[in-house]
Amino acid sequence: MKKELIIAAAIVIAGAMLPVSVSKFRSYDRTVDVKGLCEREVKADKVIWPLGNKVVGDDLAAALAETERNNKLIVDFLVDGGIPADQITVAAPEISDKFASEYGSNDRRFRYLIKSVITVCTDMVDDVISLQSRQSELMKKGIAFSADSWENQPQFKFEALNEIKPEMIEEATANARAAAKKFAQDSESSLGKIKTATQGTFSIEDRDSNTPQIKKVRVVTYVTYYIKH
């Protein structure tokens, strides 16, 4: 009989504690998912600028000589514009012979086509932009630049991302917390601790198509907070 009384008392106590336990569980189960965004505009800190020029002719030696002349004019133009010589690369010329090409068209006016590319790789972004605006000076000297829109476009890059990452993550997280706090206030609750947090991938894009030297850096953080009554 005594044993049965003890068991009954334990059941009563457990039943009395159960609502408290369930209430506490449900409180911790109430959460809100928020996103925090941070965006910044930054200036490119590196540029890769390929300058492709073409020479055509029926005399290969003469066409090569003209290619060498053009390359020298381009390199001198870049160096005079402030670009160090060790940041300029002259690639070997690419020679096409329409008579030797199995798939070539025979209706070309000239037999030989020589393509040459000089590439600037530098952190002197402002100097490159200035030189780009003066490119017509080389055209007036008889240099025909390649018109391949996809092949010889300058590439502006931002490589100092690690320097601004901590501040951007902090700002994105603060924005997420502000959104969660506002939700809690509107629902007459209070904001609890973070349950989970995930940092999104940083993205770097051109701000617009006309100013590729200005980049937009973006990151989104995803945070889940506990909500308390």
C-alpha positions as CSV (number, residue, x, y, z in Angstrom):
1,M,0.0,0.0,0.0
2,K,2.8,2.4,0.9
3,K,4.5,1.7,-2.4
4,E,1.3,2.4,-4.3
5,L,0.9,5.8,-2.5
6,I,4.5,6.7,-3.4
7,I,3.8,6.0,-7.1
8,A,0.6,7.9,-7.1
9,A,2.3,10.9,-5.5
10,A,5.0,10.8,-8.1
11,I,2.4,10.8,-10.9
12,V,0.7,13.8,-9.3
13,I,4.0,15.7,-9.1
14,A,5.0,14.9,-12.6
15,G,1.5,16.0,-13.9
16,A,1.9,19.3,-12.0
17,M,5.3,19.9,-13.6
18,L,4.3,18.9,-17.1
19,P,2.6,22.2,-18.1
20,V,5.6,24.1,-17.0
21,S,7.9,21.9,-19.1
22,V,5.7,22.2,-22.1
23,S,5.3,25.9,-21.7
24,K,9.1,26.3,-21.5
25,F,9.6,24.1,-24.6
26,R,7.0,26.0,-26.6
27,S,8.6,29.3,-25.6
28,Y,12.0,28.2,-27.0
29,D,10.3,26.8,-30.1
30,R,9.0,30.2,-31.1
31,T,11.5,31.7,-33.5
32,V,11.7,34.3,-36.2
33,D,13.9,34.1,-39.4
34,V,15.4,37.4,-40.6
35,K,17.8,38.6,-43.3
36,G,20.4,41.3,-42.9
37,L,21.7,43.1,-45.9
38,C,24.8,45.1,-46.4
39,E,25.9,46.8,-49.6
40,R,28.8,49.0,-50.4
41,E,30.2,50.8,-53.5
42,V,33.9,50.5,-53.9
43,K,36.5,51.5,-56.5
44,A,38.3,48.8,-58.5
45,D,41.9,48.3,-57.3
46,K,43.1,46.3,-60.3
47,V,42.6,46.4,-64.1
48,I,43.5,44.1,-66.9
49,W,43.5,45.9,-70.2
50,P,44.2,44.0,-73.4
51,L,44.9,46.1,-76.5
52,G,44.5,44.1,-79.6
53,N,45.6,45.4,-83.0
54,K,45.4,43.9,-86.5
55,V,47.6,44.2,-89.6
56,V,46.7,42.8,-93.0
57,G,48.8,42.4,-96.2
58,D,50.1,40.1,-98.9
59,D,53.7,40.4,-97.8
60,L,54.3,38.5,-94.6
61,A,57.6,40.3,-93.8
62,A,56.1,43.7,-94.3
63,A,53.0,42.8,-92.2
64,L,55.3,41.6,-89.4
65,A,57.3,44.8,-89.6
66,E,54.2,46.8,-89.3
67,T,53.0,44.8,-86.3
68,E,56.3,45.4,-84.5
69,R,56.0,49.1,-85.3
70,N,52.4,49.2,-83.9
71,N,53.5,47.3,-80.8
72,K,56.3,49.7,-80.1
73,L,54.0,52.7,-80.5
74,I,51.5,51.2,-78.1
75,V,54.1,50.3,-75.5
76,D,55.6,53.8,-75.7
77,F,52.2,55.3,-75.3
78,L,51.5,53.2,-72.2
79,V,54.9,53.9,-70.6
80,D,54.6,57.7,-71.4
81,G,51.2,57.5,-69.7
82,G,52.8,56.3,-66.5
83,I,52.4,52.5,-66.8
84,P,55.6,50.7,-65.6
85,A,57.1,48.5,-68.3
86,D,57.0,45.4,-66.1
87,Q,53.2,45.7,-66.0
88,I,52.9,45.5,-69.8
89,T,53.0,42.1,-71.6
90,V,53.4,41.7,-75.4
91,A,52.0,38.4,-76.6
92,A,53.4,36.6,-79.6
93,P,51.5,37.6,-82.8
94,E,48.9,35.3,-84.2
95,I,49.2,34.9,-88.0
96,S,46.4,33.7,-90.3
97,D,47.2,32.7,-93.9
98,K,44.0,32.3,-95.9
99,F,45.8,30.2,-98.6
100,A,47.1,27.8,-96.0
101,S,43.8,27.4,-94.1
102,E,41.6,24.5,-95.1
103,Y,38.5,26.3,-93.9
104,G,39.5,29.8,-94.8
105,S,37.6,32.0,-97.2
106,N,39.3,32.8,-100.5
107,D,37.4,36.0,-100.9
108,R,39.6,38.0,-98.6
109,R,41.4,40.9,-100.1
110,F,44.7,40.2,-98.3
111,R,46.4,36.9,-97.8
112,Y,47.7,37.5,-94.3
113,L,46.0,38.7,-91.1
114,I,48.2,39.3,-88.0
115,K,46.7,39.8,-84.6
116,S,48.8,41.1,-81.7
117,V,47.7,41.7,-78.1
118,I,49.4,43.9,-75.6
119,T,48.1,43.5,-72.0
120,V,48.3,45.9,-69.1
121,C,47.9,44.4,-65.7
122,T,48.1,47.1,-63.0
123,D,46.7,48.6,-59.9
124,M,47.0,52.1,-61.5
125,V,43.3,52.2,-62.4
126,D,43.0,55.9,-62.8
127,D,46.0,56.0,-65.2
128,V,44.4,53.3,-67.3
129,I,41.1,55.2,-67.5
130,S,42.9,58.3,-68.6
131,L,44.8,56.4,-71.3
132,Q,41.6,54.8,-72.6
133,S,40.2,58.2,-73.2
134,R,43.3,59.0,-75.3
135,Q,43.3,55.8,-77.4
136,S,42.4,57.8,-80.5
137,E,45.9,59.2,-80.5
138,L,47.1,55.7,-81.5
139,M,44.4,55.4,-84.1
140,K,45.6,58.6,-85.8
141,K,49.0,56.9,-86.2
142,G,47.4,54.1,-88.3
143,I,46.9,51.5,-85.6
144,A,43.7,49.4,-86.2
145,F,42.5,48.1,-82.8
146,S,40.5,44.8,-82.7
147,A,36.8,45.3,-82.5
148,D,36.1,42.0,-80.7
149,S,33.7,43.1,-78.0
150,W,34.1,39.9,-76.0
151,E,37.8,39.3,-76.5
152,N,39.6,42.6,-75.7
153,Q,37.5,44.2,-73.0
154,P,39.2,45.7,-69.9
155,Q,38.5,43.9,-66.7
156,F,38.2,45.9,-63.5
157,K,38.6,44.0,-60.3
158,F,38.3,44.6,-56.6
159,E,40.7,42.4,-54.6
160,A,40.6,44.1,-51.2
161,L,37.5,42.2,-50.1
162,N,39.1,40.7,-47.0
163,E,39.7,44.3,-45.7
164,I,36.0,45.2,-45.6
165,K,34.5,41.8,-44.9
166,P,34.4,42.1,-41.0
167,E,32.7,45.5,-41.1
168,M,30.1,44.4,-43.7
169,I,29.3,41.2,-41.8
170,E,28.8,43.2,-38.6
171,E,26.6,45.7,-40.4
172,A,24.5,42.9,-42.0
173,T,24.1,41.1,-38.7
174,A,23.0,44.4,-37.0
175,N,20.4,45.0,-39.7
176,A,19.1,41.5,-39.1
177,R,18.8,42.0,-35.4
178,A,17.0,45.3,-35.9
179,A,14.4,43.5,-38.1
180,A,14.0,40.7,-35.6
181,K,13.6,43.2,-32.7
182,K,10.9,45.2,-34.6
183,F,9.0,41.9,-35.3
184,A,9.2,41.0,-31.6
185,Q,7.9,44.4,-30.6
186,D,5.0,44.2,-33.0
187,S,4.0,40.8,-31.7
188,E,4.3,42.0,-28.1
189,S,7.2,39.7,-27.4
190,S,10.8,40.1,-26.6
191,L,13.8,39.1,-28.6
192,G,15.8,36.1,-27.3
193,K,19.2,34.7,-28.2
194,I,20.4,33.6,-31.7
195,K,19.4,30.0,-32.6
196,T,21.2,29.8,-35.9
197,A,23.1,32.2,-38.1
198,T,24.4,31.8,-41.6
199,Q,26.6,34.1,-43.6
200,G,25.7,34.4,-47.3
201,T,28.3,34.6,-50.1
202,F,29.8,37.9,-50.9
203,S,29.1,39.1,-54.5
204,I,31.0,41.8,-56.4
205,E,29.3,43.3,-59.5
206,D,29.6,46.3,-61.7
207,R,27.6,49.2,-60.3
208,D,26.4,49.8,-63.9
209,S,27.4,49.1,-67.5
210,N,29.0,52.5,-68.0
211,T,31.3,52.6,-65.0
212,P,32.8,49.1,-64.6
213,Q,35.6,50.6,-62.4
214,I,32.9,51.1,-59.7
215,K,31.9,47.9,-58.0
216,K,29.0,47.0,-55.8
217,V,29.8,44.6,-53.0
218,R,26.9,42.8,-51.3
219,V,26.4,40.2,-48.5
220,V,23.3,38.8,-46.8
221,T,23.3,37.2,-43.4
222,Y,20.5,34.8,-42.4
223,V,19.7,34.7,-38.6
224,T,17.1,32.8,-36.6
225,Y,16.2,34.3,-33.2
226,Y,14.2,32.9,-30.3
227,I,11.1,34.9,-29.4
228,K,10.0,35.1,-25.8
229,H,6.6,36.3,-24.3
